[in-house]
Amino acid sequence: MLREITEKVLSGQRISGEEGLWLMTEAELLDLAPLAEYWRQRHNPNGNVSYVIDTNLNYTNLCDAYCSFCAFYRTDPKDPSAYTYTVDQIMGKIQRARKNGVRTVLMQGGLNSELGFDYYKEMVSETKKRFPDVTPYYWSAPEIVRMSEVSELRYEQVFEGLWGAGQRSMPGGGSEILSNEVKAVVSRFKPKSTVDQWTEVHEAAHRVGFKTTATMMYGHVEKDHHVVESLEHIRRVQDLALANDNDGGFTAFIPWSYKKDNTALAKMVEHEAGPNQYLRIIALSRIMLDNIPHIQASWFSEGKKTGQIALRFGADDFGGTLFDENVMLAAGFYNRTTENEVREMITEAGYTPVQRLTNYEIVEGLKPEATEAPSGQISALQPNHT
């Protein structure tokens, strides 16, 4: 089987789901590395490893999805730890982040039905107005579903509204494992409960021209075949985007492992996934996702040494600096770095570090302009408890 798979990979052919499952369950881990490296070089022959200077902001932690793997959300608006920030308050956070050279702001939050669609559009338009060289990398599929519900607009209309406000990309959160069998356990409440919803949102985004990412959170209740099922599904969605030739599609795939502390799902998970499983999934994703240009290594969730090794298993991107991040922190996981340390880690692994934007445009050596938000427009950074 390994010989047959190797022959297919080295001739640029696509492997099947059955072959992917064999690599996941039967192959020696080190046998995957050269196959993944082959696809890595086909997509990115220059030997560079990219990274982005970014921050991850959360605009609200009020949420009614009740995901069993999440320790971040709050359900009661009267809870002292519950919050919803105003647009001006978020602009203040972005202004602070820009002083650290941030080029991309990733923003996600809870599913808060009290927020109308205008709130989200204003968040995008004010970001572009006040910080024109910062990329708003906002929302994820579950949030788009909620926007559609509160506005009574189709997904495509929601994306057209966000596009008009200045947004061009969207993160791939909310996928977990793209298997309804798994989602029925870990995401019991809509709009995170079905694969179809996540798929329809990303397909609508791609039709409008958005670049999105695909993600996978593994290491909880899934089986090996669910991992392969998820990768096959992502591959099919990308095939459709490329066939439509409308500029939209996935730029990267990003897997990370479930962190169990403070989550309801923890009682069902005896051990968290370790480095070997992570490296296997990185390599398998690079081999199977032949139509997606980038695989991101997560120093953030897996540890810096494991992230470095992942660059030898097919990954070509090192993610971002994530100056602000609260979702993983709520699960008891704290990992931080600086741009200099990111560059050092990439160099130590034997690659050349290059800074990129969200769309993977290389901007090595460039710094954002020192534009300040209009004076008097930013209120104190206290949450608006709703």
N, C-alpha and C positions, 0 to 999 in steps of 0.2 A: 504493500500500500504506500509506504513512504517513497519508494522508487517511482511509482506511478504519479503520485502527487508532485514530486520534484520535477518530473518531466513536464507536467502541465504548467507548473509555475515558471520554469525556465523558458518555456515557449510562450509565455504571456497569456496562457489560457486561464479561465475562471475555474476554481474548484467548486465541487458540489457541496451541498449541505451535509451529505453523508461523509464526504472526505473531511469536511471541517470538523465534524463530530469525532472522527478518528484522531485528528490532530489534537483535539481537546482532551480526549480520554485515554488514548493509547500511545501516542508518540512520546519519545523522550523530549524533555523541554529544550535541550540544547540543539535538537534536530530542527526546531522551528526557527531558530535564529537566522541561519543563512537564507531560508526561504523568505522570511520577513525582510531581511536586508536587501534581497533582490528587488522586491516590490518597492521598498523605500528608495532605492537608487533609480528605479524607473520613474518614479514621481519626482524625486528631488536629487538629481545627480551631482549637485554642487558640494555636498558634504556639510552644508550649513545646518544649524539648528536655530530655529526662530523662537522668539519670546515676545510678550507684549507687556508694557507697563500699564497695569490696570488696577482697578479697585472694584470691590463687590459691595454695592449698597443695597440695603433693604428698606423699602418705603413703608411697609406695614408688616406686623406679625399676626394680625387678626386673620383667621382662616377657618373655613368650615369643611375642609377636605378630610381632616382626621387621619392623615397618613400615619400608619403605625411605625414607620421608620424615622419619623421626624420628631426632634425635641425642640424645635424652634417656635412652632405656632402657638397662638393663644386663641381661645374661643369666646371669652367673655370681655366685652369692651370695658367693663369696670375693673378688670384685673389691673393692678398697679403696674404690671410689667407689659401690658398691651400698649401698642402705639400705632399711630398712622401719622407720617410726616406730611407737611404741606409741600407744595412745589418749591416755594422759597427756601424752606429748610433743607431740602435735598440740594438745591443750588448752592447753599452754603457748604455742604459736605463736598460737593464737586470742586468748589473753589479751593478748599483746603487740600484736596487730593492733587490738584494741578500743581501745587507747590512742590510736590514730589515727582513731577514729570509725567503724571498719568496721561495717557493718550486714549484709553478706552475705559468707559464706565459700564460695568455689568450690573444690571439692577433687576432683582426679583423680590417677591414678597408673598404674603399670604393671599388667599382668595377672599377678598373683602367686598361684599356686595354693596356696601355703602358708597363705594367709589364709582362715579360715572365715567363714561368714556372720555369726556372732556378733560378729566384729570390726567389721564394717560397721554392724550395728545398734547396737553400743555406741558407735561413733563419733558416730552421730546422737543417741542418747539422752543421752550425756554433754554434747554441745554444747548441747542444749536445756535440760538440767538446770543447767549452769554458766553459760550465757549465753543466757537466755530470749529476749532481744530480738535475737539474731543468727540469721539465716536460714541453715540448712545447705543449700547448693546443691551437692549431692554426686554423684559418680560420673557415668558416661556409659554409653551402650548397651553397649560391649564389656565394661565392668566388670560390668554387670548380667548379661550372658551368663555371665561367669565365676562370679559368685555363684550363678547357677542351676545351673551344672555342679557346683560343690563342695558345694552343699546338696541337690542333686537335687530342687529345687523348680521349679515353673513360673514364668515371668516374672511373672505376675500375683501369685503367692504371694510372690515376692521383694518386689514393691512393697508388698504388704499388710504385710509385716514391717517395711519401712522406714517406711511410713506410721504404723504403731503406735509406732515409735520417735520419731516427730515430724517426719519429712521430708515436704515437700509439692511440691518442684520438683526438676528434673534438667536439667543442661546437655545440649546436643545434640552433643557431641563424638563422634568415631568415624565420622562420615558421609563425610568427605572429599568425593568426588563420588559421588552416589547412582546409579552406573552399574556393573553387574557387569563390564563391559568394562574400565573404569578400575580398579576394585578388584582385578581379577586381576593387575594390574601393581604397584600401590602397596601393597596389603595382602594379601599372598599367603597368610597363615596365619589360620586361624580363631582367635577369633570376630570378626574384622573383615573377612571376605572376601566377604560377600554383602550385597546391599541388603535382602533379606528379613529377615535377622537384625536389622539396625538398625530396620527398619519394625516388626517384631513387638514389639520392646522398647518403642518409643514408643507403639504402639497399646495395649499392656498398661498402660503408665503412665497413658495418658489414660483408660482404662476405670476405673482405680482412683481417678482424680481428680487426678493429678499435672499440673502445668503444666510443660512442657518447652520448650526452644528447638530450632530447626533451624539447622544450620551448613553451611558449604561451604568447603573449602580447595581453591582452584583455582590454576592457573598452573604445572602440572607436565606430565602426559602427556595431559590431557583435550583434546578438541576442542570447538568451540563448541556442537555439538549435544548434547554430554554435559552442559553447563551447563544448557541448556534442559530436558533430560530430568530432571535433578536437581530443578529448580524445579517441574516438572509433578508429580513424585512427591510432593514435600513438600506441594503444594497438595491432592493427593488424600487424603493422610493427614489433613490438617486438615479437609477436607470430612467425612470419616468421624467425626472427633472432635466436630465441631459437630452432625452429625446425631444422634449418640448422646446429646447434651445431658446429659453427666455431669460437667461442670465442668472436665474435662481438655482439653488441647490445647496447641498452640504459642502462646507469647506473642510470640515474635520470631524473625526470621531474621538470621543473622550470617555474612557471608562474610569471608574473609581470604585473602591470597595466600601461597603456599608460599615458605618461606625455605630455601635450598639448602645453606648452609654446614654441613659436618660430617655430611651425610646421604648414605646410599648411593644415593639417587635422583638426586643432583646430576649424575652423569655422563650422565643422559638429558635433562637440562634445560639448554639453552644460556643462556637469559636468564630472570631472574625477571620476573614480571608487573609492569607499571608503573601509575601513577596513572590513566591513561585507561581501562585495562581494568577497574580497580577501580570507577571511577565508572559505567562502563557496566553492570557487574553489579549495583551498588547500585540504579541506576535500573530496570533490567530486573526485578530481584526485587520492587521496590515495585509495578511495573505488573502483573506476573504473579501475585504472591501477594496477591491481593485479599482473601483470607480470613484473613490474619495481621495483627494490629493494629500491629506495630512492626517497623521495619528498623533495625538497629544499625550505626552508623558506627564503624569501628575506627581510632581515632587510634593505638592501640597497635601494630598490625601495619603500618599504611600510612603512618604519619607524621602529625603534628598538622595540618599545612596541608591535606593530602589529606582527613583526617577532617573538617575544617571545610567544605571544598567539598562533601563527600558530603551534608551537610545541605541543600544546594541541589539534590540529585539524588534526593530522596525519603526519606532517613534522618531519623528523629525521635528517636533515642536515641544517646548518646555513650559507652555502655559504662560501664566502671568504672575505678577508680584502680589496681587490680592492684598492691598494695604488694609482694607476693611473687609471682614468676612465674619458673619455671625451664625450661619446655619450649622456649619460643622463645629463651630465653637460651642454651640448649645448642646452638642452631642459629646462634649468633653474632649474635643480634638483641637489642639492649638499648634499651628505651624506657620511660621512667618519667615520672610526673607527680604533681601534688598536686590536692586538691579545688579549691583556689583557682584553679589553672591550668586545670582542666577548666571551671570556671565562666567564666573569662576567655575561653577559646577559644569557648565557646558564645555568649557575649555578642558577641564580635568578629564572629561569623558572622551576627549579626542576630537571634538568638533569645533567649528567656528561659530560663535554666537552672533546673531543678527536680530536687531529689533524690528518688529513688524507692527502693523495695524490689525484691526479685527478681520479685515478682508485679505490678510496675508501679504499686503503690499509692504515691501521692505523699506524702512525709514531709518536705516542705521545712521546714528550720529545726529539725528535731528531732535530738537527739543520743542515742545509746544511754546507758542508765544505767551508772553506774560500778561495776557489779557485778564482783567479783573471783571467780575460781575458788576453791573451798574450799582453805584453806591445807593444805599438806602433800600435796596431791593431784597436784602437777605435778613430774615428775622432770626432771633435766637434759636439755637439748635435744640429746642425742646420738642418732644413729640406732641402731636395733636391727638389726644386720646379720644377716639370715636367709639 
